[in-house]
């Protein structure tokens, strides 16, 4: 691994650790009292967990389930939210209250997910939540600055559970600053191996000072795309602690997909071009300028349909309603179950993910499982996943004309599009299944 892009520093000392004592377990002994290095009990900390849908959520679930399948124990501390907006907005979808653990009876209230013990803690929303989170996130003292950094995850029950400690041998913390910091606290209290998976978003405007120190004290950092590895090196993380693992898919989930079933359900002609988008319908994900590109395409292609799947923001809903009626009826604003999502991918002509916020983009792999070409933005981790002209096309983020042109190119050249999809499928089956990812992650767990 090339270390030339950053200054490699020695492991953090107790004087400069964000959490004193965290991340200090010897790399060759992740299991307490176990000379073979076998993981006995792993704690996963993450903002949400399935059935909440998202890339990091799915990643943690797949790793936890595989640990259990190997005979180990896995525990998850997470929130009760289905909709990530519930961290800063009241009224968001939640799981039933009976699934929400409290510290006083933590051993009795939990879910079982294929042997994984899942504790869900109620997320709170503060008055003026966004402003308070932004202000507190500027405080240099990590227990406040990292715990309350935007989006401001207020999870008092989870905080108490972490402080209470337990017999964990490994702590895997993911995504937002709050669970990353709390993971360091949990690792310190248990003398456990600390593995962090930041899922960095290049577009995020964040002071990385506290995070850099936290990253340097971790026993291992999981990088999804290669650009994240380079960022960690520039922050001074020793190269031997960085593991580029990528993300994955489960090929079995695509086997029963039926594109004709999707088209029949929504009344789409069998041969009509269909463009798919799957993700949170925000500006950063590219959903808004995809609508603009689609409007230009729909005006010239009366047989074209656009299906957008995921949680809709108020701005997206307003933009859809503002479309001319003749165009609006060809835009499907959907929320689909997992099996229905694969029906859409089997039915579509291409998947479009013009996002600047994805550190990897698992949905690209899912589209390739169905042999479909993809279009992504030249932003975030997507250019490290899509091979331009080989497995899909890349366009500048926010460039409506370029996006419309890329979609038209694939629709006008179906042979080229099919070849891209076939190459994407071959690459996915070789490198990006969850089994392959787990083998790479296991090395980070074991040290």
ABEGO torsion letter per residue (X at the ends): XBAAABBBBBBBBAAABABBGBGABBAABABBGBAAGBBABBBBBBABBOABBEAAAAAAAAAAAAAAAAGBBBBBBBBABABAAAAABBGBBBBBAAABBBAAAAAABBBBBGGBBBBBBBBBBBBGAAAAAAAAAABABAAAAAAABOAGBBBAAAAAAAAAEBABABBBBBGBAAAAAAAAAAAAAAGBBBBBBAGBBAABBBBAAAAAAAAAABABBBBABAAAAAAAAAAGBBAAABBBAEBBBBAAAAAABBAAAAAAAAGBBAABBBBBBBEBBBAAAGAAAAAAAAAAAAAABAABBBBBBEBBBAAAAAAAAABBAAAAAABBBBBBBAAAAAAAAAABABBBBBBAABAAGAAAAAAAAAGBBBBBBBBEAAAAABBBGAAEBBBBBGBAAAAAAAAAAAAABAAAAAAAAAAAAAAAAAAABAAAAAAAAAAAAAX
